[in-house]
Amino acid sequence: MADRRLQVFHTVARLLSFTKAADTLHMTQPAVTFQVKQLEEQFNTRLFDRTHNRISLTEAGMVVYEYSERIISLYTEMSNRVGEMTGDLRGHLLIGASTTIAEYMLPRLLGDFKMKYPDVQVRLHVGNTDKIVHMIEDNSIDLGLVEGVVTNKSLATLKCCMDSMIVIAQPDHALGLHESVSAQELLDYPFVSREEGSGTREVTMEYLHQAGIDTEDLHITMELGSPEAVKGAVEGGLGVAIVSEATVLKELALGTLLARPLSPALARPYFFVYQKQKFRSLVMDEFLEFAKERCSKDMLAMPVRREV
């Protein structure tokens, strides 16, 4: 954008934080403060009130923010129209993904997208499903890819693909004698769970609830914040767990874990999520189409392996 100051101001105003704006823009905080100060000097008025380590927009700041929204949207629309005419895809895309997707699905997808469109700059933020949805809500990112159900009616969701969920245990575990594992049988063993706010935890608890099981009866020994931590705990004999099959393919091949399907089977959808009212850039539309095509072909369509 020609006027960098307006873009910086818009980010600070949207997040109401110089620190968060600096992180989002990959700038230092003094640089962000300098850009805003320059804009204030241009208009000869304060755009932010600063009190008790908090900031808020002044009346003039609210006017500038309203116009900056429209200016930035028009600038993006202009860039996309020209890009459509020239066939030149370039720009920035801010993506957020829940932990499982970011660690096991997106690296190859983003690598292939970058090879096809080298002039597109993609930035990835990682967090659990709740965090990514919040980032979409406050416009910190353009597009999210999450595991859980999104209930905010102002957000649009688009199914990407299905993910198989399985039970994992140590190779010599008693579950190795089973062809499959019922929800009721999970109550017989210590259980390693993902943390609150995780899409994996949400779908697991809903599955147990649908099976008529009180989740309070589940013997949770640990609650962990990543698939890697869960796998490590299971390998260490701290319990069994329900995980995405895509996260344990290496361990199954090496024989450090065993896996069994649930009965009835459990699969969950992965969703793209974005603001309904926000203008969708050409870069975002192209990434959505690219990702949907790749997801449907080969991302997570692998059968459960039963070898011990």
Residue pairs with C-beta under 8 A, 6 or more apart in sequence:
1 7
1 72
1 75
4 35
5 35
5 36
5 38
5 39
5 42
6 39
6 68
6 71
6 72
7 25
7 68
7 72
8 21
8 25
8 27
8 32
8 35
8 36
8 39
9 35
9 36
9 39
9 47
9 64
9 65
9 68
10 65
10 68
10 69
10 72
11 21
11 24
11 25
11 32
12 18
12 21
12 32
12 36
12 48
12 55
13 47
13 48
13 57
13 61
13 64
13 65
13 68
14 21
14 65
14 138
14 139
14 140
15 21
15 24
15 138
15 140
16 54
16 55
16 56
16 57
17 55
18 29
18 32
18 33
18 36
18 55
19 29
20 140
21 27
21 32
22 28
22 29
22 31
22 32
24 94
24 140
25 32
26 123
36 47
36 48
39 47
39 64
40 46
40 47
43 60
43 64
45 58
45 60
46 58
46 60
46 61
47 57
47 58
47 60
47 61
47 64
48 55
48 56
48 57
48 58
48 61
49 55
49 56
49 57
49 58
57 65
73 279
76 91
76 279
76 281
77 279
79 91
79 281
79 282
80 281
80 282
80 283
82 88
83 89
83 90
83 91
83 282
84 282
88 119
89 117
89 119
89 120
89 282
89 283
89 286
90 117
90 119
90 120
90 283
91 119
91 120
91 121
91 281
91 282
91 283
92 120
92 121
92 122
92 123
92 283
93 120
93 121
93 122
93 123
93 142
93 143
93 281
93 283
93 284
93 287
94 123
94 125
94 140
94 141
94 142
94 143
95 106
95 110
95 122
95 123
95 124
95 125
95 141
95 142
95 143
95 144
95 145
95 287
96 124
96 125
96 126
96 127
96 131
96 132
96 135
96 136
96 140
96 141
96 143
96 144
96 145
97 105
97 106
97 124
97 125
97 126
97 132
97 144
97 145
97 146
98 126
98 127
98 128
98 129
98 132
98 145
98 146
98 147
98 148
98 198
98 199
99 126
99 127
99 128
99 198
99 225
99 226
99 227
100 147
100 199
100 200
100 227
100 244
100 246
100 247
101 145
101 146
101 147
101 270
102 124
102 126
103 126
103 226
103 227
103 228
103 247
104 227
104 244
104 246
104 247
105 145
105 246
105 270
105 299
105 300
106 124
106 145
109 290
109 291
109 294
109 299
110 122
110 124
112 290
112 294
113 120
113 122
113 287
113 290
113 291
114 120
114 122
116 290
117 283
117 286
120 283
120 287
122 287
125 132
125 135
125 140
125 141
127 135
128 194
128 195
128 197
128 198
128 199
128 225
129 146
129 147
129 148
129 197
129 198
129 199
129 202
130 148
130 197
131 197
132 141
132 144
132 145
132 146
132 273
133 144
133 146
133 148
133 150
133 152
133 155
133 273
135 141
135 144
136 143
136 144
136 155
136 273
136 274
136 275
137 152
137 154
137 155
139 275
139 278
142 274
142 278
142 281
142 284
143 272
143 273
143 274
143 284
143 287
143 288
144 272
144 273
144 274
145 160
145 270
145 271
145 272
145 273
145 291
146 199
146 270
146 271
146 273
147 163
147 198
147 199
147 200
147 202
147 203
147 268
147 270
147 271
148 198
148 199
148 202
148 203
149 202
149 271
150 157
150 271
150 273
154 275
154 276
154 277
155 273
155 274
155 275
155 276
156 273
156 274
156 275
156 276
157 271
157 272
157 273
158 271
158 272
158 273
158 288
158 292
159 269
159 270
159 271
159 272
160 269
160 270
160 271
160 272
160 291
160 292
160 295
161 269
161 270
161 295
161 296
161 299
161 300
161 301
162 267
162 268
162 269
162 270
162 300
163 244
163 245
163 246
163 267
163 268
163 269
163 270
163 300
164 244
164 245
164 246
164 261
164 265
164 266
164 267
164 300
164 302
164 304
165 200
165 203
165 204
165 207
165 242
165 243
165 244
165 245
165 262
165 266
165 267
165 268
166 242
166 243
166 244
166 245
166 248
166 259
166 260
166 261
166 262
166 304
167 175
167 181
167 186
167 240
167 241
167 242
167 259
167 260
167 261
167 262
168 231
168 234
168 240
168 241
168 242
168 243
168 248
168 251
168 257
168 258
168 259
169 175
169 176
169 189
169 234
169 240
169 257
169 258
169 260
170 234
170 235
170 237
170 257
170 258
171 255
171 256
171 257
171 258
171 308
172 308
173 240
173 258
175 181
175 185
175 189
175 240
175 258
175 260
176 258
176 308
178 185
178 260
179 260
179 306
180 260
180 261
180 262
180 263
181 260
181 261
181 262
181 263
182 211
182 262
182 263
183 207
183 208
183 211
183 213
183 262
184 211
184 213
186 208
186 213
186 218
186 240
186 242
187 213
187 217
187 218
187 219
189 219
189 239
189 240
190 219
190 220
190 221
190 238
190 239
190 240
191 218
191 219
191 220
191 221
191 239
191 240
191 241
192 220
192 221
192 222
192 224
192 230
192 233
192 234
192 238
192 239
192 240
192 241
193 201
193 204
193 218
193 220
193 222
193 223
193 224
193 230
193 241
194 200
194 201
194 204
194 223
194 224
194 225
194 227
194 230
195 201
195 223
195 224
195 225
196 223
198 225
199 268
200 227
200 242
200 243
200 244
203 266
203 268
204 242
205 215
207 242
207 262
207 266
208 215
208 218
209 215
219 239
221 233
221 238
221 239
222 233
222 238
222 239
224 230
224 233
227 243
227 244
227 247
230 241
230 243
231 241
231 243
231 247
231 248
231 251
231 257
233 239
233 241
234 240
234 241
234 257
235 251
235 256
235 257
242 262
242 266
244 300
245 259
245 300
245 302
245 304
246 299
246 300
246 302
248 257
248 259
249 302
249 305
251 257
252 258
252 259
252 305
252 307
253 305
255 307
255 308
258 306
258 307
258 308
259 304
259 305
259 306
260 304
260 306
261 304
270 295
270 300
272 288
272 291
274 280
274 284
